[in-house]
Amino acid sequence: MPVHSQPLSIETLIDILVADPDRLDKTKYAETGIPMFLIGEDVRSDRVAAPPGETATDSLGERFAELADALALRKPALDLEDVAKLLEVLAARYFVAPEEHNRAAGVLTSPTEILLPAAAPSVLADLTAGMARSRTVRLVNFHATPRYREAEFRRQIEEYARLFEPITPVNFAAAVEGRWEHERPGLMPALFEGYRDNFDVLLPILEEFGFTGWFFLPSAFLAVPPHEQRSFAASHQLHLPEYDEYPDQRVALTWDEAREIARRGHAFACHTRTHTEVRPDTPRAVLHDEIVVAKAEMEAELGHEVSMFCWLEGAAVGVNTEADALMREAGYRYIFSNFKIQRLI
């Protein structure tokens, strides 16, 4: 039985849409899995353009455009923060079952052209086109995963196991490039920051339900002595759980634990060295430390190549051209950002 027997008015739908970001802002992102969508994009200098006439195969692009059109009726000058919020709303509403949700809640129509300032149209167009052509990668971002939320994590992962195929290092490229061959969509559980409770609490649940964990590590955090880890976290935007579950003071993974995770078939990405964001004027010495040294540290400890990178706050290619060049020179193949997974080399 549909939730609404009659189609909702466009004004009612916009009211719901505008209220969504405020509701989502109350989520404890440091302690819960955050569903999100990223679009695969090839930014190699020698890339081959996509063939003309590529057809749309996924309704997510249409749903995203509908949300943007509706919001533009209320706020004509959308900016990049609005685009990020729209992605968040899209994930909250359509991550699991978009078509079922549409039938239940009514479909937003597209009564007007999207009106965007100079900074946002290209991002919005890229996202819409990528979603329409099945270049959408579903991620669930985890940070701290404390024991007192273990039951919530289990329910979440059990539901995902019913609906999604695991994205692994073997099929990752197919997911990003729109060559996914499974009937069910793929899913990447991404575990950020290198917290000890990722190993103790969430990893066994992921393994129970057959998922590959993707660990995004700031390499320096794992080398900090246990008695200094909380102060390091406080000064580097590494948010610890509300309740302390480790009286022995260690809150970060050890490299021995990371090697055990790798032996069990899970994947790793570099999340800078000291949990740092990039700016257009970030000095080269800092860039070298966060990009090149971090990669060398991770590879020396793990014993295998690390080919993926992600900045704090999720900057994409283009924010700092020197950083882009260093990432390519260091041998990173992919960078994860707030909107995209970009192929570098």
Secondary structure, DSSP 8 states (H G I E B T S, - for coil): --S-SS---HHHHHHHHHHHHHHHTTS-GGGS-EEEEEEEEE--TT-----TT-----THHHHHHHHHHHHHHH-SS--HHHHHHHHHHHHHHHSS-HHHHHHHH------S-----TTSHHHHHHHHHHHHTT-EEEEEEE----GGGHHHHHHHHHHHHHH-EE--TTTHHHHHTT---SSS-EEEEEEES-BHHIIIIIHHHHHHTT---EEEE-GGGGGS-HHHHHHHHHHTT----SS---TTS--B--HHHHHHHHHTT-EEEE--SSS----TT--HHHHHIIIIIHHHHHHHHHSS---EEE-TT---TTS-HHHHHHHHHHT--EEE-SSEEEE--
